[in-house]
Amino acid sequence: MAANDDADALSNPVTVVPNPFDLSLEEANYQGSKKLRFLGVPRKSRISIFTVSGDLIQVIDHDDPNAGEAAWLLKDRFLTGEATSALYFFVVESLMPASMGQKSKGAFVIHR
């Protein structure tokens, strides 16, 4: 997804695909890898991923002048394991000068 001014301003909700993510389906994998994509993110942003209990499991610092999407390879922030079947919450925070600090929140599901 190409970067654009609407994404930079978080004018539209960020979308996670696939959602739900069924790890048992090979065709659910994007370009042959197990990853979730966050679409419509600002060119410079921070994505924080949380468990239902509020534990921070990953932070993705996105900085790409051409792409309005970021990927998560389902690894925890310590790279010790893969995300398990669960409901997760995310917060995307814009780091763009014109929309600094604005946030978009959502949820996604992973199951095996």
C-alpha positions as CSV (number, residue, x, y, z in Angstrom):
1,M,0.0,0.0,0.0
2,A,1.4,3.3,-1.0
3,A,1.9,6.1,1.6
4,N,-0.5,9.0,1.4
5,D,-1.5,12.1,3.3
6,D,-4.7,10.5,4.7
7,A,-2.7,7.7,6.3
8,D,-0.2,10.2,7.6
9,A,-3.0,12.1,9.4
10,L,-4.7,8.8,10.5
11,S,-7.9,10.1,8.8
12,N,-9.1,6.5,8.3
13,P,-8.9,3.5,10.7
14,V,-5.8,1.3,10.4
15,T,-6.7,-2.1,9.0
16,V,-5.0,-5.4,10.0
17,V,-5.0,-8.2,7.4
18,P,-5.7,-11.0,7.5
19,N,-8.1,-10.7,10.4
20,P,-8.7,-13.3,11.8
21,F,-5.3,-14.9,11.0
22,D,-5.6,-18.7,10.8
23,L,-2.1,-20.0,11.1
24,S,-3.2,-23.5,10.0
25,L,-4.1,-22.2,6.5
26,E,-1.1,-22.0,4.2
27,E,-3.0,-19.8,1.8
28,A,-3.6,-17.3,4.6
29,N,0.1,-16.5,4.5
30,Y,1.2,-13.4,2.7
31,Q,3.9,-13.9,0.1
32,G,4.9,-17.2,1.7
33,S,5.5,-15.9,5.2
34,K,3.6,-15.8,8.4
35,K,2.9,-12.1,8.9
36,L,0.2,-9.7,9.7
37,R,0.0,-6.4,7.8
38,F,-1.1,-3.1,9.2
39,L,-2.6,-1.0,6.3
40,G,-3.0,2.8,6.3
41,V,-0.3,3.6,8.8
42,P,1.6,7.0,8.7
43,R,5.0,6.9,6.9
44,K,6.6,7.4,10.3
45,S,4.7,5.8,13.1
46,R,5.0,3.4,16.1
47,I,2.8,0.3,16.4
48,S,2.3,-1.2,19.8
49,I,0.8,-4.6,20.2
50,F,-0.8,-5.8,23.4
51,T,-2.3,-9.0,24.8
52,V,-5.8,-8.9,26.3
53,S,-4.3,-8.5,29.8
54,G,-2.5,-5.4,28.6
55,D,1.0,-6.9,28.3
56,L,3.1,-5.2,25.6
57,I,4.4,-7.9,23.3
58,Q,5.8,-6.0,20.4
59,V,6.7,-2.5,19.2
60,I,7.2,-1.8,15.5
61,D,8.8,1.5,14.5
62,H,7.7,2.1,11.0
63,D,9.7,4.6,8.9
64,D,9.2,4.3,5.2
65,P,8.6,7.3,2.9
66,N,6.9,5.1,0.3
67,A,4.8,2.6,2.2
68,G,1.6,3.1,4.1
69,E,1.8,-0.4,5.6
70,A,3.9,-2.3,8.1
71,A,4.3,-6.0,8.8
72,W,4.6,-8.0,12.0
73,L,6.3,-11.5,11.7
74,L,4.3,-12.7,14.8
75,K,7.4,-12.6,17.1
76,D,7.3,-11.2,20.6
77,R,9.5,-8.2,21.4
78,F,12.2,-10.4,23.0
79,L,12.2,-12.7,19.9
80,T,11.8,-15.7,22.2
81,G,8.6,-17.0,20.7
82,E,5.7,-16.7,18.3
83,A,2.4,-15.1,19.1
84,T,-0.2,-17.6,20.3
85,S,-3.8,-18.0,19.5
86,A,-5.5,-15.0,21.1
87,L,-7.2,-11.6,20.8
88,Y,-4.7,-8.8,20.5
89,F,-5.0,-5.0,20.6
90,F,-2.9,-2.5,18.8
91,V,-2.2,1.2,18.9
92,V,-0.7,3.1,16.0
93,E,0.8,6.4,16.9
94,S,1.7,9.0,14.3
95,L,5.2,10.3,14.4
96,M,4.6,12.7,11.5
97,P,5.1,16.4,12.3
98,A,1.6,17.4,11.2
99,S,-0.2,14.7,13.2
100,M,2.3,13.9,15.9
101,G,0.7,11.9,18.7
102,Q,-2.5,11.1,17.0
103,K,-3.6,7.5,17.5
104,S,-5.6,4.8,15.9
105,K,-6.6,1.7,17.9
106,G,-8.0,-1.7,17.0
107,A,-7.9,-5.4,17.5
108,F,-7.2,-8.6,15.7
109,V,-7.3,-12.4,16.3
110,I,-4.8,-15.1,15.7
111,H,-5.8,-18.7,15.8
112,R,-4.3,-22.1,14.9
